[in-house]
Amino acid sequence: FALTPGFEGAKQPSGSKPAEENGVWMAPFIMAPINTKNVHRSNLLLNHPYGKDFTYSEMMMTGPGEQGEKIARAVAADASLMGEDAPKPGEGPTKEERDTGFYDILFLGETARGEKIRTHCKGDRDPGYGSTSKMIAESAICLVRDRKDAAGGIWTPAAAMGRALLKRLEANAGVSFGRE
């Protein structure tokens, strides 16, 4: 809750664990330390639409059974993106890998009433390069054209631009959102 001064919220989930709903093992997602803080900041800035007891984590599915567990534990213990083993400037996917990359993210949720919710976000380019650059461009256009009234400060995209940005991403950036 570093980005939510004065608000602590509920204890958050962490670690590598089996996902009971899907029968698969999961491991921590590499971007979770950044993304989770921004999700909680959005919740705070928007006056807690998800509730003050909202919990949020990001994991990646590694598969079922012993093989899924083995992969989950290996990913959870991997520190290769830190220190000397970290990628060097200029290293990354090839142009072909960026152009043919894609992502399909599944969000699993449960309301305070116990209702299970499944939503997704899909993108038509590599998430670290191709899709991110389109998201940045659409965010800038959204702020200039659609949210001229946005106040200054340290906002998250969700809090500053909300549905206006979602519409732009779907129309112009090869990103789609939906409920399953």
NURO-469568 format. One record per residue: x, y, z of N, C-alpha, C, O in turn; residue in one letter. Coordinates in Angstrom, 1 decimal. Atoms other than C-alpha are relative to their C-alpha. Layout:
<sites>
SITE      n_X      n_Y      n_Z     ca_X     ca_Y     ca_Z      c_X      c_Y      c_Z      o_X      o_Y      o_Z   r
SITE        X        Y        Z        X        Y        Z        X        Y        Z        X        Y        Z   A
...
</sites>
This chain:
<sites>
SITE      n_X      n_Y      n_Z     ca_X     ca_Y     ca_Z      c_X      c_Y      c_Z      o_X      o_Y      o_Z   r
SITE      0.8     -1.2      0.0      0.0      0.0      0.0      0.9      1.3      0.0      0.4      2.3      0.5   F
SITE     -0.9     -1.1      0.1      2.9      2.3     -0.7     -0.6      1.2     -0.7     -0.2      2.4     -0.4   A
SITE      0.6     -1.0      0.8      0.8      4.3     -3.1     -1.3      0.5      0.5     -2.0      1.3     -0.1   L
SITE      1.3     -0.4     -0.6     -2.2      4.7     -0.8      0.3      0.5      1.4     -0.1     -0.1      2.4   T
SITE     -0.3     -0.5     -1.4     -0.9      6.8      2.1     -1.2      0.2      0.9     -2.2      0.7      0.5   P
SITE      1.1      0.0     -1.0     -3.0      6.5      5.2     -1.0     -1.1     -0.1     -1.9     -1.1      0.7   G
SITE      1.0      1.1      0.2     -4.9      3.5      3.9      0.8     -1.3     -0.1      1.7     -1.5     -1.0   F
SITE     -0.7      1.2      0.0     -3.7      0.0      4.7     -0.7     -1.1     -0.7     -0.1     -1.9     -1.4   E
SITE      0.8      1.0      0.7     -6.5     -2.2      3.4      0.2     -1.4      0.6      0.9     -1.6      1.6   G
SITE     -0.1      1.4     -0.5     -6.8     -6.0      3.8      1.3     -0.6     -0.3      2.0     -0.1     -1.2   A
SITE     -1.2      0.8      0.2     -3.9     -8.4      4.0     -0.1     -0.6     -1.4     -1.1     -1.1     -1.8   K
SITE      0.0      0.4      1.4     -3.0     -9.2      0.4      0.6     -1.4     -0.2      1.5     -1.9      0.6   Q
SITE     -0.5      1.3      0.3     -2.4    -12.7     -1.1      1.4      0.0     -0.5      1.8      1.0     -1.1   P
SITE     -1.3      0.1      0.6      1.1    -13.8     -2.1      0.5     -1.4     -0.1     -0.1     -2.3      0.5   S
SITE     -0.6      1.3      0.1      3.3    -16.7     -3.0     -0.5     -0.9     -1.2     -1.3     -0.5     -2.0   G
SITE      0.3      1.0      1.1      3.0    -19.8     -5.3     -1.1     -0.9      0.6     -0.8     -1.5      1.7   S
SITE      1.1      0.8     -0.5     -0.3    -21.7     -4.8     -0.8     -0.6     -1.1     -0.8     -0.1     -2.2   K
SITE      0.9      0.5      1.0     -2.7    -24.0     -6.6     -1.2      0.8     -0.1     -1.7      1.3      0.9   P
SITE      1.3     -0.7      0.2     -5.7    -22.3     -8.1     -1.1     -1.1      0.1     -1.2     -1.8     -0.9   A
SITE      1.0      1.0     -0.2     -8.6    -24.4     -6.8     -1.0      0.1     -1.1     -1.5     -1.0     -1.6   E
SITE      1.0     -0.2      0.9    -11.0    -23.0     -9.3      0.3     -0.6     -1.4     -0.5     -1.2     -2.1   E
SITE     -0.4      0.5      1.3     -9.0    -24.0    -12.4      0.8     -1.4      0.1      1.1     -2.0     -0.9   N
SITE     -0.7      1.3     -0.1     -7.2    -27.1    -11.0      1.5      0.1     -0.5      2.0     -0.9     -1.0   G
SITE     -1.4     -0.2      0.5     -3.8    -25.6    -12.0      0.8      0.7      1.1      0.3      1.4      2.0   V
SITE     -0.9     -0.7     -0.9     -0.7    -24.3    -10.2      0.3      1.3     -0.6      0.2      1.6     -1.8   W
SITE     -0.3     -1.3      0.4      0.2    -20.7    -10.3      1.3      0.5      0.7      1.6      0.0      1.8   M
SITE     -1.3     -0.6     -0.5      3.4    -18.7     -9.8     -0.2      1.5      0.0     -1.0      2.0     -0.8   A
SITE      0.1     -1.5      0.0      3.9    -15.0     -9.1      0.3      0.6     -1.4      1.2      0.1     -2.1   P
SITE     -0.2     -0.7      1.3      3.7    -12.8    -12.2      1.0      1.1      0.2      1.0      1.8      1.2   F
SITE     -1.1     -0.9     -0.1      6.7    -10.7    -12.9     -0.3      1.5      0.2      0.4      2.2      0.9   I
SITE      0.4     -1.4     -0.1      4.8     -7.4    -13.1     -0.8      0.3      1.3     -1.2      1.4      1.5   M
SITE      0.9     -0.2     -1.2      2.7     -8.0     -9.9      0.5      1.0      1.0     -0.3      1.8      1.5   A
SITE     -0.4     -1.0     -1.0      4.9     -5.9     -7.6     -0.4      1.4     -0.4     -0.6      2.3      0.5   P
SITE      0.4     -1.3      0.5      4.1     -2.9     -9.8     -1.5      0.1     -0.2     -2.1      1.1      0.3   I
SITE      1.4     -0.1      0.3      0.7     -3.6    -11.0     -1.0      0.0      1.2     -1.9      0.7      1.2   N
SITE      0.9      0.0     -1.1     -0.9     -4.5     -7.7     -0.1      1.3      0.7     -1.1      1.7      1.2   T
SITE     -0.1     -1.3     -0.6      0.2     -1.2     -6.2     -0.9      1.0     -0.7     -1.6      1.8     -0.1   K
SITE      0.8     -1.0      0.8     -1.4      0.7     -9.1     -1.5     -0.3      0.1     -2.3      0.6      0.1   N
SITE      1.5      0.4     -0.2     -4.7     -1.3     -8.8     -0.5      0.5      1.3     -1.6      1.1      1.3   V
SITE      0.5     -0.5     -1.3     -4.9     -0.4     -5.1     -0.1      1.5      0.0     -0.9      2.1      0.6   H
SITE      0.1     -1.4      0.1     -4.1      3.2     -5.9     -1.2      0.5     -0.7     -1.9      1.4     -0.3   R
SITE      1.3     -0.3      0.8     -6.9      3.3     -8.5     -1.2     -0.1      0.9     -2.1      0.7      0.9   S
SITE      1.1      0.2     -0.9     -9.3      1.9     -5.9     -0.1      1.1      1.0     -1.2      1.6      1.3   N
SITE      0.0     -1.1     -1.0     -8.3      4.6     -3.4     -0.4      1.3     -0.7     -1.3      2.0     -0.2   L
SITE      0.3     -1.3      0.7     -8.4      7.5     -6.0     -1.5      0.0     -0.4     -2.1      1.1     -0.5   L
SITE      1.4      0.1      0.4    -11.9      6.3     -7.1     -1.0     -0.2      1.1     -2.1     -0.5      0.9   L
SITE      0.8      0.1     -1.3    -13.2      6.2     -3.5     -0.5     -1.4      0.3     -1.6     -1.6      0.6   N
SITE      0.2      1.4     -0.3    -13.0      2.5     -3.1     -1.2     -0.7     -0.6     -2.0     -1.3      0.1   H
SITE      1.1      0.7      0.7    -15.5      1.2     -5.7      0.1     -1.6      0.2     -0.9     -2.3      0.1   P
SITE     -0.2      1.4     -0.2    -14.0     -2.3     -5.1     -0.1     -0.4      1.5     -0.1     -1.6      1.9   Y
SITE      0.1      0.2     -1.4    -14.4     -1.9     -1.3      1.3      0.2      0.7      2.4      0.2      0.1   G
SITE     -1.2     -0.3     -0.8    -12.0     -1.1      1.5      0.7     -1.3      0.4      1.9     -1.3      0.8   K
SITE     -0.6      1.3     -0.3    -11.4     -4.9      2.1      0.4     -0.7     -1.3      0.6     -1.9     -1.2   D
SITE     -0.4      0.6      1.3    -10.5     -5.5     -1.6      1.4     -0.6      0.1      2.3      0.0      0.6   F
SITE     -1.3      0.7      0.1     -7.7     -8.0     -2.2      0.3     -0.2     -1.5     -0.7     -0.4     -2.3   T
SITE     -0.4      0.1      1.5     -5.8     -8.3     -5.5      1.4     -0.6     -0.1      2.3     -0.2      0.7   Y
SITE     -1.3      0.5      0.3     -2.9    -10.4     -6.7      0.1     -0.4     -1.5     -1.0     -0.5     -2.1   S
SITE     -0.3      0.5      1.4     -1.4    -11.4    -10.1      0.9     -1.2      0.0      1.9     -1.2      0.6   E
SITE     -0.7      1.3      0.1     -0.3    -14.9    -10.8      0.0     -0.4     -1.5     -0.8      0.1     -2.2   M
SITE      0.1      0.6      1.3      0.5    -16.8    -13.9     -0.2     -1.5      0.1      0.4     -2.2      1.0   M
SITE      0.2      1.4      0.0     -0.8    -20.3    -14.6      1.1     -0.8     -0.6      1.7     -0.4     -1.6   M
SITE     -1.1      0.9      0.5      1.8    -23.0    -14.9     -0.4     -1.4     -0.3      0.5     -2.2     -0.8   T
SITE      0.5      1.3      0.3     -0.3    -26.0    -15.4     -0.5     -0.9      1.1     -0.2     -0.5      2.3   G
SITE      0.5      0.9     -1.1     -1.9    -28.9    -13.5      1.0     -1.0      0.4      2.1     -1.2     -0.2   P
SITE     -0.8      1.1     -0.5     -0.4    -31.7    -11.5      1.4      0.3      0.4      1.8      1.4      0.7   G
SITE     -1.4     -0.1     -0.4      3.2    -32.4    -10.6      0.8      1.0     -0.9      1.7      1.7     -0.4   E
SITE     -0.8     -0.8      0.9      4.6    -30.7    -13.7     -0.3      1.5      0.2      0.6      2.3      0.3   Q
SITE      0.4     -1.4     -0.3      2.6    -27.5    -13.0      0.6      0.5      1.3      1.0      1.7      1.4   G
SITE     -0.6     -0.4     -1.3      3.8    -27.5     -9.4      1.5      0.2     -0.1      2.0      1.2      0.4   E
SITE     -1.5     -0.1      0.2      7.4    -28.0    -10.5      0.3      1.4     -0.6      1.3      2.1     -0.2   K
SITE     -0.2     -1.3      0.7      7.2    -25.0    -12.9     -0.3      1.1      0.9      0.5      2.1      1.0   I
SITE      0.4     -1.1     -0.9      5.4    -22.8    -10.3      1.1      0.2      1.0      1.4      1.4      1.3   A
SITE     -1.1     -0.1     -1.0      8.1    -23.5     -7.7      1.2      0.6     -0.6      1.9      1.4      0.0   R
SITE     -1.2     -0.6      0.7     10.9    -22.8    -10.2     -0.2      1.4     -0.3      0.8      2.2     -0.1   A
SITE      0.3     -1.4      0.3      9.3    -19.6    -11.3      0.1      0.9      1.2      0.7      2.0      1.3   V
SITE      0.0     -0.8     -1.3      8.7    -18.4     -7.7      1.4      0.2      0.6      1.6      1.2      1.2   A
SITE     -1.3     -0.1     -0.6     12.3    -19.1     -6.8      1.0      0.7     -1.0      2.1      1.0     -0.6   A
SITE     -0.9     -0.5      1.0     13.8    -17.6    -10.0      0.3      1.5      0.3     -0.6      2.3      0.4   D
SITE     -0.4     -1.4     -0.2     15.8    -14.4     -9.5      0.9      0.4     -1.2      1.7      1.4     -1.1   A
SITE     -0.9     -0.3      1.2     17.4    -14.3    -13.0     -0.3      1.4     -0.6      0.6      1.9     -1.3   S
SITE      0.2     -1.4      0.5     15.8    -10.9    -13.7      0.6      1.0      0.9      0.3      2.2      0.8   L
SITE     -0.6     -0.9     -1.0     17.7     -9.4    -10.8      1.5      0.0     -0.1      2.1     -1.0     -0.6   M
SITE     -1.4      0.0     -0.1     21.3     -8.4    -10.4      0.7     -0.2     -1.3      0.3      0.3     -2.3   G
SITE     -0.9      0.3      1.2     24.0     -9.7    -12.8     -0.7     -0.7     -1.1     -0.4     -0.5     -2.3   E
SITE      0.7      0.7      1.0     21.5    -11.9    -14.6     -1.1      0.8     -0.7     -1.7      0.2     -1.7   D
SITE      1.1     -0.8      0.6     19.1     -9.1    -15.5      0.3      0.3     -1.5      1.5      0.4     -1.8   A
SITE     -0.2     -0.4      1.4     18.6     -8.2    -19.2      0.8      1.3      0.0      0.6      2.2      0.8   P
SITE     -0.8     -1.2      0.2     21.0     -5.6    -20.4     -0.7      1.0     -0.9     -1.6      0.5     -1.7   K
SITE      0.7     -0.9      0.9     19.9     -2.4    -22.2      0.3     -0.5     -1.5      1.4     -0.9     -1.9   P
SITE      0.0      0.5      1.4     19.1     -3.3    -25.8     -0.3     -1.4     -0.2     -0.6     -1.8     -1.4   G
SITE      0.4      1.4      0.1     18.4     -6.9    -25.1     -1.5     -0.1      0.1     -2.2      0.7      0.7   E
SITE      1.4      0.1      0.0     14.9     -8.1    -25.7     -0.4     -0.8     -1.2      0.4     -1.4     -1.9   G
SITE      0.5      0.8      1.2     12.7     -9.8    -28.3      0.3      0.6     -1.3      0.6      1.8     -1.4   P
SITE     -0.3     -0.4      1.4     13.4     -9.6    -32.0     -1.2      0.8     -0.5     -2.3      0.7      0.1   T
SITE      1.2     -0.7      0.6     11.2     -7.5    -34.3     -1.1     -1.0     -0.3     -2.3     -0.7     -0.1   K
SITE      1.0      1.1      0.3      9.5    -10.7    -35.5     -0.7     -0.4      1.3     -2.0     -0.6      1.2   E
SITE      0.7      0.4     -1.2      8.8    -11.7    -31.9     -0.9      1.0      0.5     -2.0      0.7      1.0   E
SITE      0.9     -1.1     -0.4      7.4     -8.3    -31.1     -1.3      0.1     -0.9     -2.4      0.2     -0.4   R
SITE      1.1     -0.1      0.9      5.2     -8.3    -34.2     -1.0     -1.1      0.1     -2.2     -1.0     -0.2   D
SITE      0.8      1.2     -0.1      3.9    -11.8    -33.7     -0.4     -0.3      1.4     -1.2     -1.3      1.7   T
SITE      0.4      0.2     -1.4      3.6    -11.6    -29.9     -1.5      0.4      0.2     -2.1      1.1     -0.5   G
SITE      1.4     -0.3     -0.4      0.2    -11.4    -28.2     -0.1     -0.4      1.5      0.8     -1.0      2.1   F
SITE      0.3      0.4     -1.3     -1.3    -11.9    -24.8     -1.5     -0.2      0.2     -2.3      0.4     -0.5   Y
SITE      1.4      0.4     -0.3     -4.5    -13.3    -23.3      0.0     -0.1      1.5      0.4     -1.2      2.0   D
SITE      0.0     -0.1     -1.5     -5.0    -12.4    -19.6     -1.4     -0.4      0.5     -2.4      0.2      0.1   I
SITE      1.3      0.4     -0.7     -7.7    -14.1    -17.5      0.0      0.6      1.4      0.9      0.4      2.2   L
SITE      0.2     -0.5     -1.4     -9.0    -12.3    -14.4     -1.0     -0.8      0.7     -2.1     -0.9      0.1   F
SITE      0.9      0.8     -0.8    -10.7    -14.4    -11.8     -0.4      0.9      1.3      0.5      1.3      2.0   L
SITE      0.4     -0.8     -1.1    -12.7    -12.5     -9.2     -1.2     -0.6      0.8     -1.9     -1.5      0.3   G
SITE      1.1      0.4     -0.8    -15.2    -13.1     -6.4     -0.5      1.2      0.8      0.2      1.9      1.4   E
SITE      0.6     -1.1     -0.7    -17.6    -10.5     -5.1     -0.2     -0.3      1.5     -0.1     -1.4      1.9   T
SITE      0.3      0.2     -1.4    -18.5     -9.9     -1.5     -1.1     -1.0      0.3     -1.2     -1.6      1.3   A
SITE      1.1      0.9     -0.1    -21.6    -11.9     -2.1      0.3     -1.4     -0.5     -0.5     -2.3     -0.4   R
SITE     -0.4      1.4      0.4    -19.6    -14.9     -3.4     -0.1     -0.3     -1.5      0.1     -1.4     -1.9   G
SITE      0.2      0.2      1.4    -20.4    -14.4     -7.1      1.4     -0.1     -0.7      2.3      0.7     -0.4   E
SITE     -1.3      0.2      0.7    -17.5    -15.7     -9.3     -0.1      0.8     -1.3     -1.1      0.7     -2.0   K
SITE      0.0     -0.8      1.2    -16.5    -13.4    -12.1      1.3     -0.4     -0.8      2.4     -0.5     -0.2   I
SITE     -1.1      0.3      0.9    -14.2    -14.2    -15.1      0.0      1.1     -1.1     -1.0      1.2     -1.8   R
SITE     -0.1     -1.0      1.1    -13.0    -11.4    -17.4      1.4     -0.2     -0.7      2.2     -0.9     -0.2   T
SITE     -1.3      0.1      0.7    -10.2    -11.1    -19.9      0.4      1.3     -0.7     -0.4      2.2     -0.9   H
SITE     -0.6     -1.0      0.8     -7.9     -8.7    -21.6      0.9     -0.7     -1.0      1.8     -1.5     -0.7   C
SITE     -0.8      0.6      1.1     -6.3     -9.6    -25.0      0.6      1.1     -0.8      0.0      2.1     -1.0   K
SITE     -0.7     -1.0      0.8     -3.7     -7.8    -27.0      0.6     -0.7     -1.2      1.0     -1.9     -1.2   G
SITE     -0.4      0.5      1.3     -2.5     -8.3    -30.6      1.5      0.2     -0.2      2.0     -0.1     -1.3   D
SITE     -1.4     -0.2      0.2      1.2     -7.5    -30.0      0.7     -0.4      1.3      0.1     -0.7      2.3   R
SITE     -0.8      0.3     -1.2      4.1     -8.3    -27.6     -0.4      1.0      1.1     -0.4      2.2      0.9   D
SITE      0.5     -0.9     -1.0      2.9     -6.9    -24.3      1.1      1.0      0.5      0.7      2.0      1.0   P
SITE     -1.1     -0.9     -0.5      6.3     -5.4    -23.3      0.4      1.0     -0.9      1.1      2.0     -0.5   G
SITE     -0.5     -1.0      1.0      6.9     -3.5    -26.5     -1.1      0.5     -0.9     -1.5      1.6     -0.8   Y
SITE      1.0     -0.4      1.0      4.3     -3.5    -29.2     -1.3      0.6      0.6     -1.7      1.6      0.2   G
SITE      1.2     -0.5     -0.6      1.2     -3.2    -27.1      0.2      1.2      1.0     -0.6      2.1      1.0   S
SITE     -0.3     -1.1     -1.0      2.7     -0.9    -24.4      0.1      1.3     -0.8     -0.4      2.3     -0.3   T
SITE     -0.2     -1.3      0.7      3.7      1.7    -27.0     -1.3      0.5     -0.5     -1.5      1.7     -0.5   S
SITE      1.3     -0.4      0.4      0.2      1.7    -28.4     -0.8      0.6      1.1     -1.6      1.5      1.0   K
SITE      0.7     -0.5     -1.2     -1.2      2.1    -24.9      0.4      1.4      0.4     -0.4      2.2      0.8   M
SITE     -0.5     -1.3     -0.4      1.0      5.0    -24.1     -0.5      1.1     -1.0     -0.9      2.2     -0.6   I
SITE      0.5     -1.0      1.0      0.1      6.8    -27.4     -1.5      0.3      0.2     -1.9      1.4      0.2   A
SITE      1.5     -0.2     -0.2     -3.7      6.2    -26.8     -0.3      0.7      1.3     -1.2      1.5      1.4   E
SITE      0.2     -0.7     -1.3     -3.3      7.4    -23.2      0.2      1.5     -0.2     -0.5      2.3      0.3   S
SITE     -0.3     -1.4      0.2     -1.7     10.7    -24.3     -1.2      0.6     -0.8     -1.6      1.7     -0.5   A
SITE      1.2     -0.5      0.8     -4.5     11.2    -27.0     -1.2      0.1      0.9     -1.9      1.1      0.8   I
SITE      1.1     -0.1     -0.9     -7.1     10.4    -24.4      0.0      1.2      1.0     -1.0      1.8      1.1   C
SITE     -0.1     -1.1     -0.9     -5.8     12.9    -21.9     -0.3      1.4     -0.7     -0.9      2.3     -0.2   L
SITE      0.1     -1.2      0.7     -5.7     15.6    -24.6     -1.4      0.2     -0.6     -1.9      1.3     -0.5   V
SITE      1.3     -0.1      0.7     -9.0     14.9    -26.4     -1.2     -0.3      0.9     -2.2      0.3      0.8   R
SITE      1.2      0.5     -0.7    -11.3     13.1    -24.0      0.0      0.4      1.5     -1.1      0.4      2.1   D
SITE      0.0     -0.3     -1.4    -10.2     14.1    -20.5      0.7      1.3      0.3      1.6      1.4      1.2   R
SITE     -0.6     -1.3     -0.1     -9.2     17.7    -20.8     -0.2      0.6      1.5      0.6      1.4      1.9   K
SITE      0.4     -0.5     -1.4    -10.8     18.3    -17.3      0.7     -0.8      1.1      0.6     -0.5      2.2   D
SITE     -0.7      0.7     -1.0     -8.5     15.8    -15.6      0.9      0.9      0.9      1.7      1.7      0.3   A
SITE     -0.8     -0.8     -0.9     -6.9     17.4    -12.5      1.4     -0.4     -0.1      1.7     -1.6     -0.4   A
SITE     -1.4      0.3     -0.1     -3.2     17.5    -12.1      0.3     -0.9      1.2     -0.6     -1.1      2.1   G
SITE     -0.3      0.8     -1.1     -1.5     15.1     -9.7      0.6     -1.4     -0.5      0.9     -1.5     -1.6   G
SITE     -0.5      1.3      0.4     -0.3     11.5     -9.6     -1.2     -1.0     -0.1     -1.6     -1.5      1.0   I
SITE      1.2      0.8      0.2     -3.1      9.5    -11.1      0.5     -1.3     -0.6      1.6     -1.5     -1.1   W
SITE     -0.2      1.2      0.8     -3.3      6.0    -12.5     -0.9      0.1     -1.2     -1.8      0.9     -1.3   T
SITE      0.8     -0.1      1.2     -4.7      5.4    -16.0     -1.5     -0.2      0.3     -2.4      0.5     -0.2   P
SITE      1.4      0.3     -0.3     -7.9      3.9    -14.5     -0.7      1.2      0.6     -1.9      1.5      0.3   A
SITE      0.6     -1.2     -0.7     -8.6      6.9    -12.2      0.0      1.2     -0.9     -1.0      2.0     -0.8   A
SITE     -0.1     -1.2      0.8     -7.6      9.6    -14.7     -0.9     -0.1     -1.3     -1.5      0.9     -1.7   A
SITE      0.6      0.1      1.3     -9.1      8.2    -17.9     -1.2     -1.0     -0.1     -2.1     -0.9     -0.9   M
SITE      1.1      1.0     -0.1    -11.4      5.2    -17.0     -0.4     -0.6     -1.4      0.3     -1.0     -2.2   G
SITE      0.6      0.6      1.2    -13.8      4.1    -19.7      0.4      0.7     -1.3      0.4      0.0     -2.4   R
SITE     -0.5     -0.7      1.2    -12.6      6.7    -22.2      1.2     -0.6     -0.6      1.4     -0.8     -1.8   A
SITE     -1.2      0.7      0.4     -9.2      5.0    -22.3     -0.4     -1.4     -0.5      0.2     -1.9     -1.5   L
SITE      0.4      1.4      0.5    -10.8      1.5    -22.6     -0.5      0.1     -1.4     -0.2     -0.8     -2.2   L
SITE      0.6     -0.1      1.3    -12.8      2.6    -25.6      1.1      0.3     -1.1      1.1     -0.3     -2.1   K
SITE     -1.0     -0.3      1.0     -9.7      4.1    -27.3      0.9     -1.3     -0.2      1.3     -1.6     -1.4   R
SITE     -0.9      1.2      0.2     -7.6      0.9    -26.6     -0.7     -1.0     -0.9     -0.1     -1.6     -1.7   L
SITE      0.7      1.0      0.8    -10.3     -1.3    -28.1     -0.1      0.5     -1.5      0.0     -0.3     -2.4   E
SITE      0.2     -0.5      1.3    -10.8      1.0    -31.1      1.3      0.1     -0.8      1.3      0.0     -2.0   A
SITE     -1.2     -0.4      0.7     -7.2      1.8    -31.9      1.3     -0.8      0.3      2.3     -0.6     -0.4   N
SITE     -1.3      0.6     -0.4     -4.6     -0.3    -30.1      0.0     -1.5      0.0      1.0     -2.1      0.5   A
SITE      0.0      1.5      0.0     -5.6     -4.0    -30.7     -0.1     -0.6      1.3      0.3     -1.8      1.5   G
SITE      0.2      0.5     -1.4     -6.6     -4.5    -27.1     -1.5     -0.2      0.1     -2.3      0.7     -0.2   V
SITE      1.5      0.3     -0.3    -10.0     -6.1    -26.1     -0.2     -0.4      1.4      0.7     -1.0      2.0   S
SITE      0.4      0.3     -1.4    -11.7     -6.5    -22.8     -1.4     -0.7      0.0     -2.2     -0.3     -0.9   F
SITE      1.3      0.7      0.0    -14.6     -8.8    -22.0     -0.3     -0.8      1.3      0.7     -1.1      2.0   G
SITE      0.4      0.9     -1.1    -16.5    -10.9    -19.5     -0.4     -1.3     -0.6     -1.1     -1.4     -1.6   R
SITE      0.2      1.3      0.5    -16.6    -14.6    -19.9     -1.2     -0.7      0.7     -1.6     -1.8      0.4   E
</sites>
